[in-house]
Amino acid sequence: MAVEKGPSSSVADPVTGSVGQATPLGDLVAWRLILAARAARGLLDRELASADDSFTGYAVICALAEAGPQVQQALARRVELSEATLARQVDRMERAGLVKRERPAGNRRTVRVELTPHGAGRYDALARVAHDVERRLARGLTGPQRERLLALLGQVDANLRSGREGLGG
């Protein structure tokens, strides 16, 4: 990515802390992550939409398929959605016959969500869509490079979540 140099200013290097020239936008990790995330999310959204689903629906189906039935509050945390947003998503999924809700006897406040057989079948179909997107995203990477990328992204995520920097906290 070619970046024209504008007026120079002295700033601290984000890694070493030494003072020098400002980092060009195209060399900022945050900028590259934002661009890649937008493109990846757009691709995944388009492919899931062509399969009559959404990113949020896919995330809920995956969470239930991978971890089994869950209390709705815990499911919201797992897929990083507000409880209200998850409730609306589960409403849609329940109407479509993908999930069912039940309240355990003696505990009217707890709602347990689980996949129906139709939802489990939907997981298989959507997993194929996601696998195709993953293959396209990782094109040109070797297996070890992909694993390294996942580890690096995990480290960036951990950095952001420690102290909640950049996540509104």
PyMOL commands that place a pseudoatom at each C-alpha (Angstrom):
pseudoatom trace, name=CA, resn=MET, resi=1, chain=A, elem=C, hetatm=0, pos=[0.000, 0.000, 0.000]
pseudoatom trace, name=CA, resn=ALA, resi=2, chain=A, elem=C, hetatm=0, pos=[1.657, 3.207, -1.161]
pseudoatom trace, name=CA, resn=VAL, resi=3, chain=A, elem=C, hetatm=0, pos=[1.264, 6.064, 1.274]
pseudoatom trace, name=CA, resn=GLU, resi=4, chain=A, elem=C, hetatm=0, pos=[2.209, 9.620, 0.445]
pseudoatom trace, name=CA, resn=LYS, resi=5, chain=A, elem=C, hetatm=0, pos=[4.234, 11.287, 3.130]
pseudoatom trace, name=CA, resn=GLY, resi=6, chain=A, elem=C, hetatm=0, pos=[2.722, 14.466, 4.498]
pseudoatom trace, name=CA, resn=PRO, resi=7, chain=A, elem=C, hetatm=0, pos=[4.208, 16.877, 6.985]
pseudoatom trace, name=CA, resn=SER, resi=8, chain=A, elem=C, hetatm=0, pos=[6.472, 15.059, 9.383]
pseudoatom trace, name=CA, resn=SER, resi=9, chain=A, elem=C, hetatm=0, pos=[6.022, 15.077, 13.099]
pseudoatom trace, name=CA, resn=SER, resi=10, chain=A, elem=C, hetatm=0, pos=[7.859, 13.450, 15.936]
pseudoatom trace, name=CA, resn=VAL, resi=11, chain=A, elem=C, hetatm=0, pos=[6.043, 10.735, 17.828]
pseudoatom trace, name=CA, resn=ALA, resi=12, chain=A, elem=C, hetatm=0, pos=[6.958, 7.786, 19.999]
pseudoatom trace, name=CA, resn=ASP, resi=13, chain=A, elem=C, hetatm=0, pos=[7.205, 4.446, 18.164]
pseudoatom trace, name=CA, resn=PRO, resi=14, chain=A, elem=C, hetatm=0, pos=[4.288, 2.276, 19.380]
pseudoatom trace, name=CA, resn=VAL, resi=15, chain=A, elem=C, hetatm=0, pos=[6.544, -0.755, 19.876]
pseudoatom trace, name=CA, resn=THR, resi=16, chain=A, elem=C, hetatm=0, pos=[9.917, 0.579, 20.980]
pseudoatom trace, name=CA, resn=GLY, resi=17, chain=A, elem=C, hetatm=0, pos=[8.843, 3.889, 22.511]
pseudoatom trace, name=CA, resn=SER, resi=18, chain=A, elem=C, hetatm=0, pos=[11.680, 5.717, 20.744]
pseudoatom trace, name=CA, resn=VAL, resi=19, chain=A, elem=C, hetatm=0, pos=[10.851, 9.116, 19.262]
pseudoatom trace, name=CA, resn=GLY, resi=20, chain=A, elem=C, hetatm=0, pos=[10.917, 9.391, 15.497]
pseudoatom trace, name=CA, resn=GLN, resi=21, chain=A, elem=C, hetatm=0, pos=[8.766, 10.043, 12.459]
pseudoatom trace, name=CA, resn=ALA, resi=22, chain=A, elem=C, hetatm=0, pos=[5.024, 9.424, 12.600]
pseudoatom trace, name=CA, resn=THR, resi=23, chain=A, elem=C, hetatm=0, pos=[4.023, 5.972, 11.376]
pseudoatom trace, name=CA, resn=PRO, resi=24, chain=A, elem=C, hetatm=0, pos=[2.304, 6.076, 7.976]
pseudoatom trace, name=CA, resn=LEU, resi=25, chain=A, elem=C, hetatm=0, pos=[-1.352, 5.086, 8.184]
pseudoatom trace, name=CA, resn=GLY, resi=26, chain=A, elem=C, hetatm=0, pos=[-0.791, 1.958, 6.088]
pseudoatom trace, name=CA, resn=ASP, resi=27, chain=A, elem=C, hetatm=0, pos=[1.818, 0.749, 8.574]
pseudoatom trace, name=CA, resn=LEU, resi=28, chain=A, elem=C, hetatm=0, pos=[-0.432, 0.997, 11.640]
pseudoatom trace, name=CA, resn=VAL, resi=29, chain=A, elem=C, hetatm=0, pos=[-1.598, -2.359, 12.973]
pseudoatom trace, name=CA, resn=ALA, resi=30, chain=A, elem=C, hetatm=0, pos=[-4.961, -0.855, 13.957]
pseudoatom trace, name=CA, resn=TRP, resi=31, chain=A, elem=C, hetatm=0, pos=[-5.557, 0.464, 10.438]
pseudoatom trace, name=CA, resn=ARG, resi=32, chain=A, elem=C, hetatm=0, pos=[-4.669, -2.850, 8.800]
pseudoatom trace, name=CA, resn=LEU, resi=33, chain=A, elem=C, hetatm=0, pos=[-6.875, -4.759, 11.254]
pseudoatom trace, name=CA, resn=ILE, resi=34, chain=A, elem=C, hetatm=0, pos=[-9.795, -2.411, 10.592]
pseudoatom trace, name=CA, resn=LEU, resi=35, chain=A, elem=C, hetatm=0, pos=[-9.506, -2.783, 6.825]
pseudoatom trace, name=CA, resn=ALA, resi=36, chain=A, elem=C, hetatm=0, pos=[-9.082, -6.555, 6.992]
pseudoatom trace, name=CA, resn=ALA, resi=37, chain=A, elem=C, hetatm=0, pos=[-11.937, -6.936, 9.488]
pseudoatom trace, name=CA, resn=ARG, resi=38, chain=A, elem=C, hetatm=0, pos=[-14.292, -4.858, 7.327]
pseudoatom trace, name=CA, resn=ALA, resi=39, chain=A, elem=C, hetatm=0, pos=[-13.446, -6.872, 4.223]
pseudoatom trace, name=CA, resn=ALA, resi=40, chain=A, elem=C, hetatm=0, pos=[-13.677, -10.232, 6.016]
pseudoatom trace, name=CA, resn=ARG, resi=41, chain=A, elem=C, hetatm=0, pos=[-16.973, -9.339, 7.707]
pseudoatom trace, name=CA, resn=GLY, resi=42, chain=A, elem=C, hetatm=0, pos=[-18.386, -8.088, 4.410]
pseudoatom trace, name=CA, resn=LEU, resi=43, chain=A, elem=C, hetatm=0, pos=[-17.441, -11.321, 2.648]
pseudoatom trace, name=CA, resn=LEU, resi=44, chain=A, elem=C, hetatm=0, pos=[-18.838, -13.496, 5.442]
pseudoatom trace, name=CA, resn=ASP, resi=45, chain=A, elem=C, hetatm=0, pos=[-22.040, -11.426, 5.626]
pseudoatom trace, name=CA, resn=ARG, resi=46, chain=A, elem=C, hetatm=0, pos=[-22.599, -11.725, 1.852]
pseudoatom trace, name=CA, resn=GLU, resi=47, chain=A, elem=C, hetatm=0, pos=[-21.990, -15.473, 1.834]
pseudoatom trace, name=CA, resn=LEU, resi=48, chain=A, elem=C, hetatm=0, pos=[-24.196, -16.091, 4.869]
pseudoatom trace, name=CA, resn=ALA, resi=49, chain=A, elem=C, hetatm=0, pos=[-26.925, -13.899, 3.369]
pseudoatom trace, name=CA, resn=SER, resi=50, chain=A, elem=C, hetatm=0, pos=[-26.806, -15.993, 0.199]
pseudoatom trace, name=CA, resn=ALA, resi=51, chain=A, elem=C, hetatm=0, pos=[-27.466, -18.979, 2.494]
pseudoatom trace, name=CA, resn=ASP, resi=52, chain=A, elem=C, hetatm=0, pos=[-30.414, -17.100, 4.084]
pseudoatom trace, name=CA, resn=ASP, resi=53, chain=A, elem=C, hetatm=0, pos=[-28.652, -16.392, 7.361]
pseudoatom trace, name=CA, resn=SER, resi=54, chain=A, elem=C, hetatm=0, pos=[-26.666, -13.693, 9.155]
pseudoatom trace, name=CA, resn=PHE, resi=55, chain=A, elem=C, hetatm=0, pos=[-23.429, -13.395, 11.066]
pseudoatom trace, name=CA, resn=THR, resi=56, chain=A, elem=C, hetatm=0, pos=[-25.310, -13.158, 14.359]
pseudoatom trace, name=CA, resn=GLY, resi=57, chain=A, elem=C, hetatm=0, pos=[-27.460, -16.182, 13.564]
pseudoatom trace, name=CA, resn=TYR, resi=58, chain=A, elem=C, hetatm=0, pos=[-24.382, -18.147, 12.565]
pseudoatom trace, name=CA, resn=ALA, resi=59, chain=A, elem=C, hetatm=0, pos=[-22.566, -17.177, 15.779]
pseudoatom trace, name=CA, resn=VAL, resi=60, chain=A, elem=C, hetatm=0, pos=[-25.496, -18.371, 17.905]
pseudoatom trace, name=CA, resn=ILE, resi=61, chain=A, elem=C, hetatm=0, pos=[-25.823, -21.635, 15.971]
pseudoatom trace, name=CA, resn=CYS, resi=62, chain=A, elem=C, hetatm=0, pos=[-22.066, -22.257, 16.309]
pseudoatom trace, name=CA, resn=ALA, resi=63, chain=A, elem=C, hetatm=0, pos=[-22.085, -21.556, 20.038]
pseudoatom trace, name=CA, resn=LEU, resi=64, chain=A, elem=C, hetatm=0, pos=[-24.950, -23.967, 20.607]
pseudoatom trace, name=CA, resn=ALA, resi=65, chain=A, elem=C, hetatm=0, pos=[-23.525, -26.640, 18.296]
pseudoatom trace, name=CA, resn=GLU, resi=66, chain=A, elem=C, hetatm=0, pos=[-20.082, -26.445, 19.881]
pseudoatom trace, name=CA, resn=ALA, resi=67, chain=A, elem=C, hetatm=0, pos=[-21.036, -26.115, 23.558]
pseudoatom trace, name=CA, resn=GLY, resi=68, chain=A, elem=C, hetatm=0, pos=[-24.526, -27.578, 23.679]
pseudoatom trace, name=CA, resn=PRO, resi=69, chain=A, elem=C, hetatm=0, pos=[-27.620, -26.060, 25.309]
pseudoatom trace, name=CA, resn=GLN, resi=70, chain=A, elem=C, hetatm=0, pos=[-26.930, -22.904, 27.279]
pseudoatom trace, name=CA, resn=VAL, resi=71, chain=A, elem=C, hetatm=0, pos=[-28.645, -20.446, 29.552]
pseudoatom trace, name=CA, resn=GLN, resi=72, chain=A, elem=C, hetatm=0, pos=[-29.533, -17.431, 27.417]
pseudoatom trace, name=CA, resn=GLN, resi=73, chain=A, elem=C, hetatm=0, pos=[-27.499, -15.019, 29.559]
pseudoatom trace, name=CA, resn=ALA, resi=74, chain=A, elem=C, hetatm=0, pos=[-24.354, -17.169, 29.212]
pseudoatom trace, name=CA, resn=LEU, resi=75, chain=A, elem=C, hetatm=0, pos=[-24.996, -17.551, 25.484]
pseudoatom trace, name=CA, resn=ALA, resi=76, chain=A, elem=C, hetatm=0, pos=[-25.103, -13.754, 25.118]
pseudoatom trace, name=CA, resn=ARG, resi=77, chain=A, elem=C, hetatm=0, pos=[-21.697, -13.503, 26.804]
pseudoatom trace, name=CA, resn=ARG, resi=78, chain=A, elem=C, hetatm=0, pos=[-20.276, -16.320, 24.665]
pseudoatom trace, name=CA, resn=VAL, resi=79, chain=A, elem=C, hetatm=0, pos=[-21.236, -14.642, 21.375]
pseudoatom trace, name=CA, resn=GLU, resi=80, chain=A, elem=C, hetatm=0, pos=[-20.516, -11.149, 22.745]
pseudoatom trace, name=CA, resn=LEU, resi=81, chain=A, elem=C, hetatm=0, pos=[-23.998, -9.737, 22.235]
pseudoatom trace, name=CA, resn=SER, resi=82, chain=A, elem=C, hetatm=0, pos=[-26.165, -7.746, 24.582]
pseudoatom trace, name=CA, resn=GLU, resi=83, chain=A, elem=C, hetatm=0, pos=[-28.885, -9.814, 26.214]
pseudoatom trace, name=CA, resn=ALA, resi=84, chain=A, elem=C, hetatm=0, pos=[-31.536, -7.795, 24.356]
pseudoatom trace, name=CA, resn=THR, resi=85, chain=A, elem=C, hetatm=0, pos=[-29.900, -8.344, 20.958]
pseudoatom trace, name=CA, resn=LEU, resi=86, chain=A, elem=C, hetatm=0, pos=[-29.503, -12.047, 21.651]
pseudoatom trace, name=CA, resn=ALA, resi=87, chain=A, elem=C, hetatm=0, pos=[-33.140, -12.314, 22.780]
pseudoatom trace, name=CA, resn=ARG, resi=88, chain=A, elem=C, hetatm=0, pos=[-34.316, -10.808, 19.474]
pseudoatom trace, name=CA, resn=GLN, resi=89, chain=A, elem=C, hetatm=0, pos=[-32.036, -13.167, 17.526]
pseudoatom trace, name=CA, resn=VAL, resi=90, chain=A, elem=C, hetatm=0, pos=[-33.260, -16.197, 19.474]
pseudoatom trace, name=CA, resn=ASP, resi=91, chain=A, elem=C, hetatm=0, pos=[-36.874, -15.054, 18.872]
pseudoatom trace, name=CA, resn=ARG, resi=92, chain=A, elem=C, hetatm=0, pos=[-36.221, -15.122, 15.098]
pseudoatom trace, name=CA, resn=MET, resi=93, chain=A, elem=C, hetatm=0, pos=[-34.435, -18.459, 15.312]
pseudoatom trace, name=CA, resn=GLU, resi=94, chain=A, elem=C, hetatm=0, pos=[-37.212, -19.976, 17.414]
pseudoatom trace, name=CA, resn=ARG, resi=95, chain=A, elem=C, hetatm=0, pos=[-39.854, -18.867, 14.869]
pseudoatom trace, name=CA, resn=ALA, resi=96, chain=A, elem=C, hetatm=0, pos=[-37.715, -20.485, 12.128]
pseudoatom trace, name=CA, resn=GLY, resi=97, chain=A, elem=C, hetatm=0, pos=[-37.566, -23.737, 14.096]
pseudoatom trace, name=CA, resn=LEU, resi=98, chain=A, elem=C, hetatm=0, pos=[-33.778, -23.568, 14.609]
pseudoatom trace, name=CA, resn=VAL, resi=99, chain=A, elem=C, hetatm=0, pos=[-33.751, -23.367, 18.409]
pseudoatom trace, name=CA, resn=LYS, resi=100, chain=A, elem=C, hetatm=0, pos=[-36.083, -24.009, 21.293]
pseudoatom trace, name=CA, resn=ARG, resi=101, chain=A, elem=C, hetatm=0, pos=[-36.243, -22.318, 24.660]
pseudoatom trace, name=CA, resn=GLU, resi=102, chain=A, elem=C, hetatm=0, pos=[-37.281, -23.824, 27.920]
pseudoatom trace, name=CA, resn=ARG, resi=103, chain=A, elem=C, hetatm=0, pos=[-37.497, -22.625, 31.476]
pseudoatom trace, name=CA, resn=PRO, resi=104, chain=A, elem=C, hetatm=0, pos=[-36.249, -25.121, 34.057]
pseudoatom trace, name=CA, resn=ALA, resi=105, chain=A, elem=C, hetatm=0, pos=[-38.875, -26.131, 36.613]
pseudoatom trace, name=CA, resn=GLY, resi=106, chain=A, elem=C, hetatm=0, pos=[-38.784, -23.888, 39.649]
pseudoatom trace, name=CA, resn=ASN, resi=107, chain=A, elem=C, hetatm=0, pos=[-36.730, -21.145, 37.959]
pseudoatom trace, name=CA, resn=ARG, resi=108, chain=A, elem=C, hetatm=0, pos=[-38.876, -18.860, 35.828]
pseudoatom trace, name=CA, resn=ARG, resi=109, chain=A, elem=C, hetatm=0, pos=[-36.083, -16.319, 35.302]
pseudoatom trace, name=CA, resn=THR, resi=110, chain=A, elem=C, hetatm=0, pos=[-33.640, -18.710, 33.627]
pseudoatom trace, name=CA, resn=VAL, resi=111, chain=A, elem=C, hetatm=0, pos=[-34.114, -19.498, 29.950]
pseudoatom trace, name=CA, resn=ARG, resi=112, chain=A, elem=C, hetatm=0, pos=[-32.229, -22.402, 28.409]
pseudoatom trace, name=CA, resn=VAL, resi=113, chain=A, elem=C, hetatm=0, pos=[-31.643, -22.362, 24.627]
pseudoatom trace, name=CA, resn=GLU, resi=114, chain=A, elem=C, hetatm=0, pos=[-30.800, -25.378, 22.515]
pseudoatom trace, name=CA, resn=LEU, resi=115, chain=A, elem=C, hetatm=0, pos=[-30.622, -26.288, 18.840]
pseudoatom trace, name=CA, resn=THR, resi=116, chain=A, elem=C, hetatm=0, pos=[-33.434, -28.268, 17.306]
pseudoatom trace, name=CA, resn=PRO, resi=117, chain=A, elem=C, hetatm=0, pos=[-32.610, -31.020, 14.789]
pseudoatom trace, name=CA, resn=HIS, resi=118, chain=A, elem=C, hetatm=0, pos=[-33.362, -28.446, 12.060]
pseudoatom trace, name=CA, resn=GLY, resi=119, chain=A, elem=C, hetatm=0, pos=[-30.904, -26.045, 13.724]
pseudoatom trace, name=CA, resn=ALA, resi=120, chain=A, elem=C, hetatm=0, pos=[-28.240, -28.753, 13.891]
pseudoatom trace, name=CA, resn=GLY, resi=121, chain=A, elem=C, hetatm=0, pos=[-28.678, -29.375, 10.174]
pseudoatom trace, name=CA, resn=ARG, resi=122, chain=A, elem=C, hetatm=0, pos=[-28.419, -25.638, 9.565]
pseudoatom trace, name=CA, resn=TYR, resi=123, chain=A, elem=C, hetatm=0, pos=[-25.112, -25.651, 11.453]
pseudoatom trace, name=CA, resn=ASP, resi=124, chain=A, elem=C, hetatm=0, pos=[-23.685, -28.172, 8.995]
pseudoatom trace, name=CA, resn=ALA, resi=125, chain=A, elem=C, hetatm=0, pos=[-24.772, -26.079, 5.994]
pseudoatom trace, name=CA, resn=LEU, resi=126, chain=A, elem=C, hetatm=0, pos=[-23.480, -22.804, 7.459]
pseudoatom trace, name=CA, resn=ALA, resi=127, chain=A, elem=C, hetatm=0, pos=[-20.202, -24.416, 8.529]
pseudoatom trace, name=CA, resn=ARG, resi=128, chain=A, elem=C, hetatm=0, pos=[-19.585, -25.231, 4.854]
pseudoatom trace, name=CA, resn=VAL, resi=129, chain=A, elem=C, hetatm=0, pos=[-20.211, -21.577, 3.939]
pseudoatom trace, name=CA, resn=ALA, resi=130, chain=A, elem=C, hetatm=0, pos=[-17.861, -20.372, 6.698]
pseudoatom trace, name=CA, resn=HIS, resi=131, chain=A, elem=C, hetatm=0, pos=[-15.228, -22.924, 5.662]
pseudoatom trace, name=CA, resn=ASP, resi=132, chain=A, elem=C, hetatm=0, pos=[-15.326, -21.573, 2.103]
pseudoatom trace, name=CA, resn=VAL, resi=133, chain=A, elem=C, hetatm=0, pos=[-14.911, -18.016, 3.396]
pseudoatom trace, name=CA, resn=GLU, resi=134, chain=A, elem=C, hetatm=0, pos=[-12.036, -19.142, 5.646]
pseudoatom trace, name=CA, resn=ARG, resi=135, chain=A, elem=C, hetatm=0, pos=[-10.355, -20.821, 2.678]
pseudoatom trace, name=CA, resn=ARG, resi=136, chain=A, elem=C, hetatm=0, pos=[-10.659, -17.617, 0.647]
pseudoatom trace, name=CA, resn=LEU, resi=137, chain=A, elem=C, hetatm=0, pos=[-9.328, -15.466, 3.497]
pseudoatom trace, name=CA, resn=ALA, resi=138, chain=A, elem=C, hetatm=0, pos=[-6.318, -17.717, 4.069]
pseudoatom trace, name=CA, resn=ARG, resi=139, chain=A, elem=C, hetatm=0, pos=[-5.482, -18.169, 0.381]
pseudoatom trace, name=CA, resn=GLY, resi=140, chain=A, elem=C, hetatm=0, pos=[-1.707, -17.984, -0.038]
pseudoatom trace, name=CA, resn=LEU, resi=141, chain=A, elem=C, hetatm=0, pos=[-0.967, -18.790, 3.605]
pseudoatom trace, name=CA, resn=THR, resi=142, chain=A, elem=C, hetatm=0, pos=[0.642, -22.052, 4.605]
pseudoatom trace, name=CA, resn=GLY, resi=143, chain=A, elem=C, hetatm=0, pos=[-0.837, -24.006, 7.509]
pseudoatom trace, name=CA, resn=PRO, resi=144, chain=A, elem=C, hetatm=0, pos=[1.856, -22.765, 9.915]
pseudoatom trace, name=CA, resn=GLN, resi=145, chain=A, elem=C, hetatm=0, pos=[1.374, -19.167, 8.712]
pseudoatom trace, name=CA, resn=ARG, resi=146, chain=A, elem=C, hetatm=0, pos=[-2.374, -19.421, 9.335]
pseudoatom trace, name=CA, resn=GLU, resi=147, chain=A, elem=C, hetatm=0, pos=[-1.733, -20.803, 12.825]
pseudoatom trace, name=CA, resn=ARG, resi=148, chain=A, elem=C, hetatm=0, pos=[0.748, -17.988, 13.503]
pseudoatom trace, name=CA, resn=LEU, resi=149, chain=A, elem=C, hetatm=0, pos=[-1.762, -15.402, 12.277]
pseudoatom trace, name=CA, resn=LEU, resi=150, chain=A, elem=C, hetatm=0, pos=[-4.384, -16.818, 14.646]
pseudoatom trace, name=CA, resn=ALA, resi=151, chain=A, elem=C, hetatm=0, pos=[-1.895, -16.680, 17.525]
pseudoatom trace, name=CA, resn=LEU, resi=152, chain=A, elem=C, hetatm=0, pos=[-0.956, -13.075, 16.705]
pseudoatom trace, name=CA, resn=LEU, resi=153, chain=A, elem=C, hetatm=0, pos=[-4.589, -12.010, 16.445]
pseudoatom trace, name=CA, resn=GLY, resi=154, chain=A, elem=C, hetatm=0, pos=[-5.239, -13.738, 19.762]
pseudoatom trace, name=CA, resn=GLN, resi=155, chain=A, elem=C, hetatm=0, pos=[-2.419, -11.723, 21.315]
pseudoatom trace, name=CA, resn=VAL, resi=156, chain=A, elem=C, hetatm=0, pos=[-3.786, -8.451, 19.898]
pseudoatom trace, name=CA, resn=ASP, resi=157, chain=A, elem=C, hetatm=0, pos=[-7.238, -9.359, 21.248]
pseudoatom trace, name=CA, resn=ALA, resi=158, chain=A, elem=C, hetatm=0, pos=[-5.763, -10.165, 24.680]
pseudoatom trace, name=CA, resn=ASN, resi=159, chain=A, elem=C, hetatm=0, pos=[-3.880, -6.856, 24.656]
pseudoatom trace, name=CA, resn=LEU, resi=160, chain=A, elem=C, hetatm=0, pos=[-7.092, -4.975, 23.932]
pseudoatom trace, name=CA, resn=ARG, resi=161, chain=A, elem=C, hetatm=0, pos=[-9.121, -6.838, 26.533]
pseudoatom trace, name=CA, resn=SER, resi=162, chain=A, elem=C, hetatm=0, pos=[-6.573, -6.376, 29.331]
pseudoatom trace, name=CA, resn=GLY, resi=163, chain=A, elem=C, hetatm=0, pos=[-7.679, -3.121, 30.878]
pseudoatom trace, name=CA, resn=ARG, resi=164, chain=A, elem=C, hetatm=0, pos=[-10.392, -2.903, 28.171]
pseudoatom trace, name=CA, resn=GLU, resi=165, chain=A, elem=C, hetatm=0, pos=[-8.328, -0.410, 26.132]
pseudoatom trace, name=CA, resn=GLY, resi=166, chain=A, elem=C, hetatm=0, pos=[-10.129, 0.504, 22.961]
pseudoatom trace, name=CA, resn=LEU, resi=167, chain=A, elem=C, hetatm=0, pos=[-13.255, -1.466, 23.832]
pseudoatom trace, name=CA, resn=GLY, resi=168, chain=A, elem=C, hetatm=0, pos=[-15.190, 1.326, 25.454]
pseudoatom trace, name=CA, resn=GLY, resi=169, chain=A, elem=C, hetatm=0, pos=[-14.017, 0.524, 28.959]
for i in range(1, 169): cmd.bond("trace and resi %d" % i, "trace and resi %d" % (i + 1))
show_as sticks, trace
zoom trace
